Amino acid sequence: MKTILHQSETRGHANHGWLDSHHTFSFANYYNPERMHFGVLRVLNDDRVAPGKGFGMHPHDNMEIISIPLEGDLEHKDSMGNKAVIKEGDVQVMSAGTGVFHSEHNKNTNKEVKFLQIWIFPNAKNLTPRYDQISIRDVEKENTFYQILSPNEDDQGVWIHQNAWFHLGKFEAGKSETYQLKDASNGVYAFVLDGEVEIAGQKLNKRDGFGIWDIESFQFKALENSRILLMEIPIN
């Protein structure tokens, strides 16, 4: 078993006034050669956008981009003609492929929007761009991990061009579970949204990140009421 710990306070931070962003991995003006990526996980940004503000149209290519709102409403527009609002309980995926422009704005003028933006390297280049979003409220469960992303179009959650599975979990204090990797050659990057947990003996607090690999399964325990995101991805 191999692990790597990224505590919350060690993340990169940029406050632009309208945008307050924490970067688990190197991004924009935050550069750390030891924090470039974890396997195919390239970006994990924890963003807060001021009321009515947002990102103007900007380009992406050859990246799988997943957005998970934590609070508030995020409005999305792109060059494929999509216009949508995603909110807590939704998951959005955009396969940039050969290239796409998009913008993201806080839909509300009276409160922040908080969301995770995650970039995954795809398993092939120059694919046809695509967009999708779903509500995961109907699959949400208490005290167990539930799947929100996979490589399979017909599976639960959104799908991406990569051998990856994402699970969310909301656990009461004292609850535990064993996570079995879908592919033993993958690794898992855990990100604690709220609370305090223990994974394979490592204690983690709110917004800590923890990578684990060379393992087929691991034990999880909530030390207090907690929410957590598990991202199982190719490590090599």
DONU-825094 format. One record per residue (C-alpha): residue number from 0; x, y, z. Coordinates in steps of 0.02 Angstrom, whole numbers. Layout:
BEGIN
<node k="NUM" xx="X" yy="Y" zz="Z"/>
...
//
This chain:
BEGIN
<node k="0" xx="0" yy="0" zz="0"/>
<node k="1" xx="61" yy="173" zz="-46"/>
<node k="2" xx="-15" yy="337" zz="11"/>
<node k="3" xx="6" yy="524" zz="-2"/>
<node k="4" xx="-73" yy="655" zz="112"/>
<node k="5" xx="-117" yy="833" zz="57"/>
<node k="6" xx="-181" yy="928" zz="208"/>
<node k="7" xx="-305" yy="1068" zz="177"/>
<node k="8" xx="-188" yy="1209" zz="232"/>
<node k="9" xx="-51" yy="1153" zz="110"/>
<node k="10" xx="-159" yy="1188" zz="-44"/>
<node k="11" xx="-126" yy="1331" zz="-161"/>
<node k="12" xx="-239" yy="1482" zz="-135"/>
<node k="13" xx="-293" yy="1626" zz="-245"/>
<node k="14" xx="-419" yy="1759" zz="-194"/>
<node k="15" xx="-471" yy="1870" zz="-340"/>
<node k="16" xx="-613" yy="1953" zz="-246"/>
<node k="17" xx="-750" yy="1879" zz="-354"/>
<node k="18" xx="-665" yy="1708" zz="-346"/>
<node k="19" xx="-590" yy="1624" zz="-193"/>
<node k="20" xx="-505" yy="1463" zz="-249"/>
<node k="21" xx="-402" yy="1327" zz="-166"/>
<node k="22" xx="-296" yy="1216" zz="-277"/>
<node k="23" xx="-249" yy="1040" zz="-222"/>
<node k="24" xx="-135" yy="1026" zz="-375"/>
<node k="25" xx="-33" yy="1153" zz="-473"/>
<node k="26" xx="-148" yy="1274" zz="-562"/>
<node k="27" xx="-132" yy="1449" zz="-637"/>
<node k="28" xx="-10" yy="1548" zz="-528"/>
<node k="29" xx="8" yy="1407" zz="-401"/>
<node k="30" xx="152" yy="1295" zz="-454"/>
<node k="31" xx="221" yy="1153" zz="-349"/>
<node k="32" xx="324" yy="1019" zz="-441"/>
<node k="33" xx="275" yy="894" zz="-306"/>
<node k="34" xx="90" yy="929" zz="-333"/>
<node k="35" xx="64" yy="915" zz="-522"/>
<node k="36" xx="-65" yy="775" zz="-523"/>
<node k="37" xx="-118" yy="610" zz="-445"/>
<node k="38" xx="-124" yy="482" zz="-584"/>
<node k="39" xx="-242" yy="552" zz="-715"/>
<node k="40" xx="-317" yy="675" zz="-589"/>
<node k="41" xx="-244" yy="840" zz="-647"/>
<node k="42" xx="-348" yy="975" zz="-559"/>
<node k="43" xx="-451" yy="981" zz="-400"/>
<node k="44" xx="-509" yy="1158" zz="-369"/>
<node k="45" xx="-619" yy="1207" zz="-223"/>
<node k="46" xx="-703" yy="1367" zz="-285"/>
<node k="47" xx="-814" yy="1501" zz="-208"/>
<node k="48" xx="-887" yy="1627" zz="-330"/>
<node k="49" xx="-963" yy="1792" zz="-272"/>
<node k="50" xx="-1146" yy="1833" zz="-310"/>
<node k="51" xx="-1175" yy="1871" zz="-493"/>
<node k="52" xx="-993" yy="1844" zz="-540"/>
<node k="53" xx="-906" yy="1707" zz="-640"/>
<node k="54" xx="-786" yy="1646" zz="-773"/>
<node k="55" xx="-806" yy="1720" zz="-948"/>
<node k="56" xx="-794" yy="1614" zz="-1105"/>
<node k="57" xx="-629" yy="1520" zz="-1108"/>
<node k="58" xx="-563" yy="1368" zz="-1202"/>
<node k="59" xx="-524" yy="1188" zz="-1153"/>
<node k="60" xx="-466" yy="1038" zz="-1252"/>
<node k="61" xx="-421" yy="856" zz="-1219"/>
<node k="62" xx="-483" yy="855" zz="-1039"/>
<node k="63" xx="-630" yy="779" zz="-946"/>
<node k="64" xx="-701" yy="917" zz="-835"/>
<node k="65" xx="-818" yy="873" zz="-692"/>
<node k="66" xx="-910" yy="1004" zz="-589"/>
<node k="67" xx="-995" yy="962" zz="-424"/>
<node k="68" xx="-1091" yy="1106" zz="-342"/>
<node k="69" xx="-1087" yy="1105" zz="-151"/>
<node k="70" xx="-1197" yy="1258" zz="-121"/>
<node k="71" xx="-1292" yy="1378" zz="-233"/>
<node k="72" xx="-1326" yy="1380" zz="-420"/>
<node k="73" xx="-1195" yy="1381" zz="-559"/>
<node k="74" xx="-1246" yy="1435" zz="-735"/>
<node k="75" xx="-1155" yy="1353" zz="-879"/>
<node k="76" xx="-1147" yy="1405" zz="-1063"/>
<node k="77" xx="-1037" yy="1330" zz="-1199"/>
<node k="78" xx="-995" yy="1334" zz="-1383"/>
<node k="79" xx="-1093" yy="1173" zz="-1411"/>
<node k="80" xx="-1253" yy="1270" zz="-1377"/>
<node k="81" xx="-1283" yy="1207" zz="-1202"/>
<node k="82" xx="-1355" yy="1323" zz="-1070"/>
<node k="83" xx="-1396" yy="1251" zz="-900"/>
<node k="84" xx="-1397" yy="1283" zz="-713"/>
<node k="85" xx="-1320" yy="1154" zz="-598"/>
<node k="86" xx="-1349" yy="1155" zz="-411"/>
<node k="87" xx="-1311" yy="1052" zz="-256"/>
<node k="88" xx="-1364" yy="874" zz="-294"/>
<node k="89" xx="-1312" yy="886" zz="-477"/>
<node k="90" xx="-1155" yy="828" zz="-568"/>
<node k="91" xx="-1095" yy="902" zz="-733"/>
<node k="92" xx="-969" yy="829" zz="-854"/>
<node k="93" xx="-892" yy="909" zz="-1007"/>
<node k="94" xx="-776" yy="812" zz="-1122"/>
<node k="95" xx="-676" yy="950" zz="-1204"/>
<node k="96" xx="-602" yy="836" zz="-1338"/>
<node k="97" xx="-551" yy="930" zz="-1494"/>
<node k="98" xx="-596" yy="1095" zz="-1410"/>
<node k="99" xx="-738" yy="1189" zz="-1330"/>
<node k="100" xx="-770" yy="1361" zz="-1254"/>
<node k="101" xx="-876" yy="1381" zz="-1097"/>
<node k="102" xx="-921" yy="1504" zz="-961"/>
<node k="103" xx="-978" yy="1479" zz="-781"/>
<node k="104" xx="-1069" yy="1609" zz="-675"/>
<node k="105" xx="-1151" yy="1618" zz="-507"/>
<node k="106" xx="-1336" yy="1620" zz="-553"/>
<node k="107" xx="-1384" yy="1709" zz="-392"/>
<node k="108" xx="-1354" yy="1891" zz="-346"/>
<node k="109" xx="-1378" yy="1867" zz="-159"/>
<node k="110" xx="-1265" yy="1720" zz="-111"/>
<node k="111" xx="-1104" yy="1630" zz="-155"/>
<node k="112" xx="-1094" yy="1474" zz="-259"/>
<node k="113" xx="-972" yy="1341" zz="-198"/>
<node k="114" xx="-917" yy="1201" zz="-313"/>
<node k="115" xx="-778" yy="1078" zz="-352"/>
<node k="116" xx="-702" yy="1080" zz="-525"/>
<node k="117" xx="-605" yy="923" zz="-567"/>
<node k="118" xx="-500" yy="890" zz="-722"/>
<node k="119" xx="-459" yy="713" zz="-778"/>
<node k="120" xx="-343" yy="668" zz="-922"/>
<node k="121" xx="-446" yy="568" zz="-1050"/>
<node k="122" xx="-395" yy="397" zz="-1116"/>
<node k="123" xx="-391" yy="461" zz="-1296"/>
<node k="124" xx="-356" yy="627" zz="-1379"/>
<node k="125" xx="-458" yy="733" zz="-1499"/>
<node k="126" xx="-625" yy="655" zz="-1458"/>
<node k="127" xx="-790" yy="737" zz="-1505"/>
<node k="128" xx="-838" yy="863" zz="-1370"/>
<node k="129" xx="-990" yy="817" zz="-1264"/>
<node k="130" xx="-1088" yy="885" zz="-1117"/>
<node k="131" xx="-1202" yy="805" zz="-989"/>
<node k="132" xx="-1274" yy="841" zz="-818"/>
<node k="133" xx="-1383" yy="738" zz="-702"/>
<node k="134" xx="-1467" yy="749" zz="-534"/>
<node k="135" xx="-1399" yy="623" zz="-410"/>
<node k="136" xx="-1531" yy="656" zz="-278"/>
<node k="137" xx="-1624" yy="497" zz="-323"/>
<node k="138" xx="-1469" yy="387" zz="-296"/>
<node k="139" xx="-1406" yy="474" zz="-138"/>
<node k="140" xx="-1394" yy="358" zz="11"/>
<node k="141" xx="-1347" yy="379" zz="194"/>
<node k="142" xx="-1198" yy="291" zz="273"/>
<node k="143" xx="-1135" yy="210" zz="113"/>
<node k="144" xx="-1041" yy="262" zz="-43"/>
<node k="145" xx="-1148" yy="291" zz="-197"/>
<node k="146" xx="-1082" yy="304" zz="-374"/>
<node k="147" xx="-1095" yy="468" zz="-471"/>
<node k="148" xx="-973" yy="437" zz="-616"/>
<node k="149" xx="-904" yy="290" zz="-713"/>
<node k="150" xx="-828" yy="243" zz="-883"/>
<node k="151" xx="-993" yy="167" zz="-938"/>
<node k="152" xx="-1131" yy="263" zz="-1025"/>
<node k="153" xx="-1266" yy="147" zz="-958"/>
<node k="154" xx="-1203" yy="145" zz="-778"/>
<node k="155" xx="-1260" yy="251" zz="-631"/>
<node k="156" xx="-1208" yy="433" zz="-640"/>
<node k="157" xx="-1119" yy="528" zz="-779"/>
<node k="158" xx="-984" yy="446" zz="-883"/>
<node k="159" xx="-813" yy="502" zz="-946"/>
<node k="160" xx="-680" yy="442" zz="-1066"/>
<node k="161" xx="-573" yy="362" zz="-931"/>
<node k="162" xx="-568" yy="206" zz="-823"/>
<node k="163" xx="-632" yy="303" zz="-673"/>
<node k="164" xx="-768" yy="290" zz="-542"/>
<node k="165" xx="-822" yy="428" zz="-421"/>
<node k="166" xx="-922" yy="397" zz="-263"/>
<node k="167" xx="-996" yy="516" zz="-137"/>
<node k="168" xx="-1036" yy="470" zz="42"/>
<node k="169" xx="-1128" yy="552" zz="186"/>
<node k="170" xx="-1092" yy="461" zz="349"/>
<node k="171" xx="-1146" yy="478" zz="529"/>
<node k="172" xx="-1012" yy="473" zz="663"/>
<node k="173" xx="-953" yy="296" zz="698"/>
<node k="174" xx="-1012" yy="222" zz="533"/>
<node k="175" xx="-885" yy="123" zz="431"/>
<node k="176" xx="-873" yy="39" zz="262"/>
<node k="177" xx="-749" yy="-57" zz="155"/>
<node k="178" xx="-713" yy="19" zz="-16"/>
<node k="179" xx="-670" yy="-112" zz="-148"/>
<node k="180" xx="-580" yy="-42" zz="-299"/>
<node k="181" xx="-664" yy="-76" zz="-466"/>
<node k="182" xx="-492" yy="-100" zz="-545"/>
<node k="183" xx="-348" yy="-152" zz="-432"/>
<node k="184" xx="-224" yy="-61" zz="-545"/>
<node k="185" xx="-310" yy="104" zz="-504"/>
<node k="186" xx="-283" yy="219" zz="-357"/>
<node k="187" xx="-408" yy="318" zz="-255"/>
<node k="188" xx="-399" yy="502" zz="-211"/>
<node k="189" xx="-512" yy="545" zz="-64"/>
<node k="190" xx="-568" yy="724" zz="-30"/>
<node k="191" xx="-656" yy="764" zz="134"/>
<node k="192" xx="-799" yy="886" zz="107"/>
<node k="193" xx="-851" yy="898" zz="289"/>
<node k="194" xx="-808" yy="816" zz="454"/>
<node k="195" xx="-668" yy="700" zz="508"/>
<node k="196" xx="-637" yy="526" zz="441"/>
<node k="197" xx="-509" yy="387" zz="443"/>
<node k="198" xx="-450" yy="294" zz="288"/>
<node k="199" xx="-331" yy="147" zz="305"/>
<node k="200" xx="-280" yy="213" zz="476"/>
<node k="201" xx="-249" yy="393" zz="417"/>
<node k="202" xx="-353" yy="528" zz="501"/>
<node k="203" xx="-418" yy="663" zz="383"/>
<node k="204" xx="-505" yy="828" zz="418"/>
<node k="205" xx="-614" yy="943" zz="313"/>
<node k="206" xx="-540" yy="980" zz="141"/>
<node k="207" xx="-392" yy="861" zz="166"/>
<node k="208" xx="-346" yy="754" zz="16"/>
<node k="209" xx="-275" yy="578" zz="27"/>
<node k="210" xx="-211" yy="467" zz="-113"/>
<node k="211" xx="-199" yy="279" zz="-91"/>
<node k="212" xx="-142" yy="147" zz="-215"/>
<node k="213" xx="-64" yy="-27" zz="-234"/>
<node k="214" xx="-213" yy="-94" zz="-137"/>
<node k="215" xx="-372" yy="-188" zz="-182"/>
<node k="216" xx="-481" yy="-118" zz="-42"/>
<node k="217" xx="-471" yy="-7" zz="112"/>
<node k="218" xx="-568" yy="29" zz="270"/>
<node k="219" xx="-661" yy="192" zz="294"/>
<node k="220" xx="-732" yy="260" zz="457"/>
<node k="221" xx="-822" yy="422" zz="497"/>
<node k="222" xx="-753" yy="494" zz="660"/>
<node k="223" xx="-891" yy="626" zz="658"/>
<node k="224" xx="-1034" yy="667" zz="541"/>
<node k="225" xx="-945" yy="680" zz="373"/>
<node k="226" xx="-960" yy="698" zz="185"/>
<node k="227" xx="-825" yy="632" zz="69"/>
<node k="228" xx="-787" yy="612" zz="-116"/>
<node k="229" xx="-689" yy="460" zz="-177"/>
<node k="230" xx="-610" yy="469" zz="-351"/>
<node k="231" xx="-546" yy="302" zz="-415"/>
<node k="232" xx="-434" yy="332" zz="-565"/>
<node k="233" xx="-289" yy="257" zz="-663"/>
<node k="234" xx="-130" yy="291" zz="-566"/>
<node k="235" xx="-6" yy="268" zz="-709"/>
//
